[in-house]
Amino acid sequence: MARLAQGIAAALLVPASLALIGAAFSGAARGRAIGTWAGAAALTTALGPPLGGWLVDTISWRAIFYINIPIGGLAALFALRMPSDRRAAQQTRLDLGGAFLAVASLGLMCDGLITLGRADRISGFAELIAATGAVACFVLFEHRAAAPMMPLTLFHNRAFSGVNVLTVLLYAALTGVLFLLPFVFINARGYSATAAGAAFLPFAVILGLGSRSAGTLGSRYGAGPPMTAGACLTGSGFALLALCANDASYWTGTLPGIIIIALGMTIAVAPLTTAVFDSSPVALSGIASGINNTAARAGGLIAVAALGLAFGTTGASSIPTATLIAAYRLVLFVAAGVAVLGGLIAALTVRRN
């Protein structure tokens, strides 16, 4: 129930915060504002892995949830001090049917991939077929709904469709790799939980410091070129990590790849978010940002569920080091291909200024 409450709160907060930025800024100023938003998120997130690792090592894993209490309280105080939006709000009903079908689709898809990773092919493929049917029902339901949670008219815009496909692919690649890396650090490299968390600091710091500047790239060159370049650069970082998978040194085997991935994501993220607003009506900016955020989370969820396919029937925490490194390399090469594919889709669908 607690995780359900967290999910509901995140669904209310993230799209609303981006919608406020979209309504308050336009042009180059919007790009800088979105870059600042992304940078602030990355910088605050930078403290999470090392602090969480330290709490796990010194207290317990439960302690990592305590630090969210003062952060949440501070965020609530800032929210209370924001000026109210006095524009007339349009009353719409909650799309409960669409929400149920969306959750069922993702649930069946993820559980099917997990089941396939356990070598239960019959059950796994059955769930994936059921997930395909649920997706079809969701699309049909949204087409007929009076107040759909995902208005299909938004996807009539080629740029909006392309940006969201890129989002799914890019965040699937990134989330899958970032989920697997701590297993490699701790089980294959012998890192403590604190050291494994600190290993991600360069990624978050580069993304945090560079996002505001990257936010202006969309205004200068159009959103397509930065997204394409950033996704392809991210893919090359994954490929470099794969080629250096047997190098146990953090400084030569891991850090260069993490830096390239961070630079690629820095170039891509702010223009990507800007393109979501530019390709959707102002009245639907909140829904558009919610769809894009869902695309990112769904891509990451599916990628993590599919990781078991790289390991076979053995969990990542108990397999031999050589097998873990082989699976790690496979995941990295797949992630590289997926990221580059996303960049190519952005090049074909998002026009220059």
N, C-alpha and C positions, 0 to 999 in steps of 0.2 A: 504493500500500500504506500509506503514511503517513496519508493521509486516511481510509482504512478503519480503521486503528488508532485514530485520533481519534474516529471515529464510535462504535466499540465502547466506548471509554472513557467517552464522554459518555452512552451508553445505560446504562452501569453506575452512573454517578455521580448524574445528575440525579434519576431516580425514587427512588433509594435515599435521597438527602438529604431529599426531601420526605416519603418514607415515615417516616423517623425523626422528623420534626416532627409528622406526623399521629399517630404512636404516643405521643409524649411529651407532647403538649398537647391540650386540648379546649376547646370554647366560645370565649369572647373571647380567652383566652390563645393559642389556636391561630391565630386571626386575626392577632394581633400578631406571633406568631412567623413566620407566613408572610409578613407584611408586612416584617419585618426581613430575611428571606431574600431577598425580591424587591428590597428596598432595597440590600442589600449587593451583590447581583449588578449592579444598575444603577450603583452608585457605582464599583465596580471596572471595569465596562465603560466608564464615562465617560472614563477615561484612554486607552482603546484607540484611538479615531479620531484624536485629535490626536497621540498618541505614534506611532501607526503612520504617519500622514501625515508627521511629521517624519523618521522613519527612511527612508521612501520618498524624500523630498526630499534627504536628506543622505547616505544610504548606498546602499541598494537595497531592492527589495521583499522580498527574501529575509530581510532583517534583522528584519522584523516577527515572524518565528517565533521568534527568539532569546529574546524577553522572556518567552515561555511556560515556558522551562526553570526559572528560579528560582521562578516562581509555582507551577508544578506540584510542585516539590520542597517548597515551604512547605505546600501543601495536603496532600501525603503525610505530612508530619510531624504536622499537625493530626489527620489520620485515624488515625495510629498511637496518638495520645493519647486517642482516644475510648474510652469504656467499651464492652466487647464485649457483644453481645446474646446472652444465654445461653438464650434460649427455644429449645425444640426446633424445629428447622427441618423443614418437610415436603419430602421429596425428590420432585422432579418432573423429568420429562424436558424437554429443550429442544424447542420447537416449531419444528423446522427447516423442515417443510413450510409452515407458516404464514408463517415469516419469508421464505422464498423467494417465495411468492405475493404477499406485501406489497411486497417490493422490486420484483418484476416489474410489479405494478400501478402503482406510482408511477413506475417507469422508463418504461414504455410511455406513461403519461399525459403525463409531462413531455416526453419526446422527441416525442410527437405534437404537443404545443402548440408546441414549438420548430420542428418541421417546418412546421406551419401558418404560423408567423411568417415562414418563408422562402418562402411562397407555393406550397408543394408540397402542394396540397389532397388529392390522392389518397392519398399516403403518410401524411399527417397524420391524416386521418379514419380510415384503416385502423388506425393505431396506437391511436387513441382507442377504436375499436370493440374492438380486442384488449384494451385496458386495462379496458374495461367487463366483458368476459368474465373477465379475471383477478380483478377485484374480486368478481364473483359466485362464482368458484371459491374465493377466499379466505374469503368468508363461509360457504360450504357446508363448507369444510374445518374452519373454527373451530367450527362447530356440531357436528361429529362428532368433533373431536379430544378425546382423554382429558385432556390438559393444554394447553389453548389459550393462546396468548400474548395473545389478546384475548377473554376470556370474554364471550359475547354476552348472558349473563344480566345483566351490568351495565347494558346498554342498555334493560332492562325498566323501569328507573327513568327517568321522564320528565325529571327534573332533570339526571341524568347525561348523557342524550342531548342535551338542550338546551345544556348547558354546553360540551360538546365541539363541537357545531355552531358555537356562538358563537366558540370558540377557533379553529377552522379559518378562519372568515370574518374575524375581527378580526386575526389574525396574517397572513393572506394580504394584507389591505389594508395593514397596517403594513409588512411586509417588502417588498412591491412598491414602496412609496413610498420607504422608506429605501434600497433598492437603487438606485433611479433618481436620487435627489437628488444624490449625488456627481458623476454624469455632468453634471447641470445646473450644479452649482457650478463644475466644472472646465472643461467644454467650452463652456458658454453664458455663464457669469459671469466666467471667467478666474481662478478661485481656484487657489492652489497646493494640493498634497495636504494640507499641514499646515492651511491655512485651512479646507479642506473638512471635515477631521476635526473641527476646533474648532467648526464650525457646529452640530454635534450635541450639544455639551456641555450646553446648557440642557435638552434633552430628558432626558438621563441624570441630571442633577442633580435636576431636579424629581421624576422617578420615584424616585430613590434616597432623597431626603429625605422624600417624602410617603407612601411605601408603608407604613411602619409604622402611621401614623395611619389610612390607608385600610383597613388590615387589620381594624380594629374596626367598620367600617361594616356588614359582613355580620352581625355579632353584634347590632348595634343595629337594623338595618332589614330583615334578611334579605338573602340574596345577590342576589336578582333585581333590586331597584331600583338598587343601585350598579352592577351589570353593565350594565343597560339605559342608565342615565344616562351611564356612562363610555364605552360604545360609541358612543352618539349624539353625545356631546361630541367624541370622537375623529373621527367622521365629519364634524362641523362644522369641525374643524381642517383636514381634508383639503380640504373645499369652500373654505375661506378661502384656502388655498395655491393652489388652482386659479384662484380669482377674481383673485389677485394674481400670477399666473404671469408677466405681462409687466413687473412691477416688479422691476428689477435690484437694488434696495437690499435688503441683508440685513435691516436694522432694520425696514423697513416691509413688504417683500414676502415675507419668510420667517419671521422670528422670531415674529410674533404667531401664525401658524399652528402653528409647532412648539410653542409654549407651550401652546396649546389641546389639541393632540394629546397632549402629555406629561401634562397634567392629566386628560384622559379616560382614558388608559392607567393612570395612578396610581389613579384611582377604581375601575377595572374589574379589574385584574390580581389583587390579593390576594383580594377576594371570590370571584373566579372559581376560584382555586386552592382556597380554603376549601370552596366548593360541591362540588368534585370529591370531597373527603374526606367531606363530610357526606352525599353521595348514594351512597356505596359502603360495603360492609362493611369493618370494620377489617382483617380477614384479607387483603383484596384491595387495601389502600390503596396498596401499592407498584405493583401492576399498574395500578390506576386512575390514579395519577400518571404512570406511564409512557405510558398511552394518551393522556392529556391533553397530555403533552409531545410525543408523536408527532403529535398533531393540530395543534399549533402549528407544528412543523417542516414537516409535510406541507403545511399551508396556505401557508407561506412559499415552499416549494419550487415548488409549482404556480403561485403568483403570479409568481415570477421567470421561470419557463419561459414563462408567457403574455405577458410584457412585449413579446416580439417582435411580437405582433399589433398593438400600437400603433405600431410603427415600419415595418411592411412588410418589405421585403427588405433594408433598409439598416441597418447596425449603428449603435448609439447614439453611438459614438465618432467617426463620420465624417459624420453627416448635418448639413445646414445648421442654424444656430441656430434659425431660425423653425420648422422642422420638429420639432426637438427640443423646443421649448417647447410646440408644439401637442400632441405625443405626451405630454408631461409633464402638461399640463392634462387630457387625456383619461384618463390613468391615475389622476389625483387624483379626478376626478369619479366614476369607477368605484369607487375605493377608498372614497369617502364613502358611496356607496350600499350597498356590501358591509358596511361597519361598522355603518351604521344598521340594515340587515337583521338582522345579528347581535344588535343590541340588542333588536329587536322579538321575535326568537325567544327570547331570555332572558326577556323580559317574559311570554311566553305559557307557558313551560315551568318556570320556577323560581319557587316560591311564596315569599311573604313569611313572616317568622317568625310 
